[in-house]
């Protein structure tokens, strides 16, 4: 059994397709939490290889943020019911809950990276019968989660069908403005400190990439620099800017762009 313990919420007390899972994670050396959204179509008889979209939260947040602050499950349901997206599962994990945010980076004695790349997909497989080893995996996130999604997509290009970031931090040093605990214990490898370094090292093997940022966002210039770096390196990607700041209103609105981007990758 991949997890020594696996606790899942009772469906009598949940709604809107949400499930809450707590597991004993070897990577975290303790418990890890994942909120799942399971569309009814993902569990019909015979459903196989159901796609899984992993959504990573930002600093100060946890596994419930994408659903209960951003309504991600309702956005997905709306697109699925409209025929724009196939039935799927959203897997929304905690980052490991270290300090103000783990950055989804390996640290001394703790592997927040392995938690996302290997263990969270296993949570979805154990919780949803239609999810398998062959299920397409997608990775997206906001702010710190955008840093995680773009960086981990660069480090593990074979794991993900496509990746996306919203209002992403692009360098580890940007976290000094947000996180009291700092980044001193983070891995110092270039690909763990820089989104561009992670993407550049897998040049030619990367999954499709998109990212966006609000024009009033304090991380806007970092996203523009990443866009220019990727252009100069000849790394294909899709970058957009929209009105808005570093807010849940922005992320709720533009999650649609990510999910439609992922749907296109499933059709191609």
C-alpha positions in Angstrom: 0.0 0.0 0.0 1.6 3.3 -1.0 0.3 5.1 2.1 0.3 3.7 5.6 -2.9 5.5 6.3 -5.6 6.9 4.0 -8.5 8.8 5.4 -11.3 10.1 3.1 -14.3 12.2 4.0 -17.8 10.6 4.3 -19.9 11.5 1.2 -22.9 12.0 3.4 -21.3 15.2 4.7 -19.8 16.7 1.5 -21.3 18.3 -1.5 -20.5 19.7 -5.0 -18.3 16.7 -5.8 -15.7 17.6 -3.2 -13.8 15.0 -1.2 -11.2 15.6 1.5 -8.3 13.1 1.9 -5.5 12.9 4.5 -2.7 10.4 4.1 0.5 9.5 5.9 3.1 10.9 3.4 6.7 9.6 3.5 7.8 12.7 1.6 6.4 15.0 4.2 7.4 12.7 7.1 3.8 13.2 8.4 0.3 13.8 7.2 -0.6 15.5 3.9 -4.0 16.8 2.8 -5.7 16.9 -0.6 -9.0 18.3 -1.6 -10.4 16.4 -4.6 -13.2 17.5 -7.0 -14.7 14.5 -8.8 -17.1 15.2 -11.6 -19.9 12.6 -11.8 -18.8 11.7 -15.3 -15.5 10.6 -14.0 -17.1 7.8 -12.0 -19.6 6.4 -14.5 -19.4 2.7 -15.1 -16.4 2.0 -17.4 -14.7 5.4 -16.9 -11.0 4.8 -17.5 -7.9 6.9 -17.5 -9.7 10.0 -16.3 -7.6 13.1 -16.5 -6.2 14.7 -13.3 -5.5 18.4 -13.0 -3.3 19.2 -10.0 -3.8 22.8 -8.7 -1.2 24.3 -6.4 -2.0 27.1 -3.9 0.0 30.1 -2.9 1.7 31.2 0.4 -0.4 31.2 3.5 -2.9 28.8 1.9 -3.7 25.1 2.0 -5.5 22.4 0.2 -8.9 24.0 0.5 -8.0 27.3 -1.0 -8.6 26.7 -4.7 -12.1 25.3 -4.0 -13.3 27.4 -1.2 -11.7 30.7 -2.1 -11.6 30.3 -5.9 -14.5 28.0 -6.7 -12.3 25.9 -8.9 -14.6 22.9 -8.7 -17.5 25.0 -10.0 -15.5 26.4 -12.8 -14.5 22.9 -13.9 -18.1 21.6 -13.6 -19.4 24.5 -15.7 -16.9 23.8 -18.5 -17.5 20.0 -18.4 -21.2 20.4 -18.5 -20.9 22.8 -21.5 -18.8 20.2 -23.3 -15.6 22.3 -23.3 -13.8 19.9 -21.0 -14.0 16.1 -20.5 -15.0 14.8 -17.1 -12.0 15.0 -14.8 -10.6 15.1 -11.3 -9.1 18.2 -9.7 -6.5 17.4 -7.1 -5.8 20.3 -4.8 -3.0 19.4 -2.3 -1.5 21.3 0.6 2.1 22.4 -0.1 3.3 20.5 3.0 2.5 23.4 5.4 6.0 24.4 6.2 6.2 28.0 7.5 4.3 30.5 5.3 4.9 28.2 2.2 7.2 25.4 1.2 7.6 26.6 -2.4 7.1 23.0 -3.4 10.9 22.7 -3.1 13.0 20.0 -1.5 14.3 21.1 1.9 16.3 19.5 4.7 14.7 16.2 5.4 11.5 17.0 3.6 10.6 16.4 -0.1 7.8 18.7 -1.0 8.6 18.1 -4.7 8.0 14.3 -4.5 4.8 14.9 -2.6 3.4 16.8 -5.6 4.9 14.8 -8.5 4.4 11.3 -7.2 2.2 11.1 -4.1 -0.6 13.4 -5.0 -1.4 11.5 -8.3 -1.4 8.3 -6.2 -4.0 9.9 -3.9 -6.2 10.5 -6.9 -5.7 6.9 -8.1 -6.7 5.5 -4.7 -9.7 7.8 -4.3 -11.2 7.6 -7.8 -11.7 4.3 -9.6 -11.5 5.8 -13.0 -8.0 7.3 -12.4 -5.1 5.1 -13.4 -1.4 5.2 -14.1 -2.3 6.1 -17.7 -4.5 9.1 -16.7 -3.1 12.3 -18.3 -1.7 14.6 -15.6 -1.8 18.4 -15.8 -0.2 20.9 -13.3 -1.1 24.5 -12.6 -0.9 26.9 -9.8 -1.1 30.5 -8.6 1.6 32.7 -7.1 3.9 30.3 -5.2 1.8 27.5 -6.8 2.7 29.0 -10.2 6.3 28.8 -9.3 5.8 25.2 -8.3 3.8 24.2 -11.4 6.2 25.8 -14.0 9.3 24.6 -12.1 8.2 21.1 -11.6 6.9 20.8 -15.1 10.5 21.7 -16.2 12.1 19.2 -13.9 9.7 16.4 -14.7 8.5 17.0 -18.3 7.6 13.4 -18.8 5.0 13.5 -16.0 2.7 16.2 -17.3 0.7 16.7 -20.4 0.8 20.5 -20.0 1.6 23.1 -17.3 0.2 26.5 -16.4 0.9 29.4 -14.0 -1.2 32.3 -12.8 0.6 35.4 -11.3 3.6 33.2 -10.7 6.6 33.8 -8.6 9.5 33.1 -11.0 12.6 33.2 -8.7 13.1 32.0 -5.1 14.3 35.4 -3.9 10.8 36.8 -4.5 9.6 34.8 -1.6 11.5 37.0 0.9 8.7 39.6 0.5 6.0 37.1 1.4 7.4 34.4 3.7 8.7 35.0 7.2 10.5 31.7 7.3 12.6 32.6 4.3 14.3 30.2 1.8 17.5 29.3 3.6 16.6 25.6 3.9 15.5 25.3 0.2 17.6 23.3 -2.2 20.2 25.7 -3.7 20.2 23.9 -7.1 19.5 26.5 -9.9 16.4 24.6 -11.1 15.0 24.8 -7.6 15.6 28.6 -7.4 14.5 29.7 -10.9 11.6 28.8 -13.1 13.7 29.6 -16.2 16.6 27.4 -15.1 14.1 24.5 -14.6 12.5 25.0 -18.0 15.8 25.5 -19.8 17.3 22.3 -18.6 14.6 20.3 -20.3 14.6 22.3 -23.5 13.2 20.2 -26.3 11.3 17.9 -24.0 9.0 20.3 -22.3 5.2 19.9 -22.2 3.1 22.7 -23.6 3.5 25.8 -21.3 1.2 28.8 -20.6 1.3 31.5 -18.0 -0.4 34.8 -17.3 -0.3 37.7 -15.0 -2.4 40.7 -14.1 -1.3 44.2 -15.2 -1.6 45.5 -11.6 0.2 42.5 -10.0 3.5 43.1 -8.1 4.9 40.0 -9.8 4.2 41.3 -13.4 7.8 42.3 -14.2 9.1 38.9 -13.2 6.6 37.2 -15.5 7.6 39.6 -18.3 11.3 38.8 -17.8 10.5 35.0 -17.8 8.6 35.5 -21.1 11.6 37.3 -22.6 14.0 34.7 -21.4 11.9 31.9 -22.9 11.7 33.8 -26.2 15.4 34.3 -26.3 16.0 30.6 -25.5 13.6 29.5 -28.2 11.3 27.7 -25.8 7.7 27.6 -27.0 5.2 29.0 -24.6 2.0 31.0 -24.4 2.0 34.1 -22.3 -0.9 36.5 -21.6 -1.5 39.6 -19.5 -5.0 40.7 -18.3 -6.3 43.5 -16.2 -6.2 42.7 -12.5 -4.0 42.2 -9.4 -2.8 39.4 -7.1 -6.3 38.5 -6.1 -8.7 35.6 -6.0 -11.1 37.5 -8.4 -8.3 37.3 -10.9 -7.5 33.6 -10.4 -11.1 32.6 -10.4 -11.6 34.3 -13.7 -8.5 33.0 -15.4 -8.5 29.4 -14.3 -10.9 29.1 -17.2 -7.9 29.9 -19.5 -5.8 27.1 -18.0 -8.6 24.5 -18.2 -9.3 25.3 -21.8 -5.6 25.1 -22.6 -5.5 21.7 -21.0 -8.6 20.6 -22.9 -6.9 21.5 -26.2 -3.9 19.3 -25.2 -6.3 16.4 -24.6 -7.8 16.9 -28.1 -4.5 17.1 -29.9 
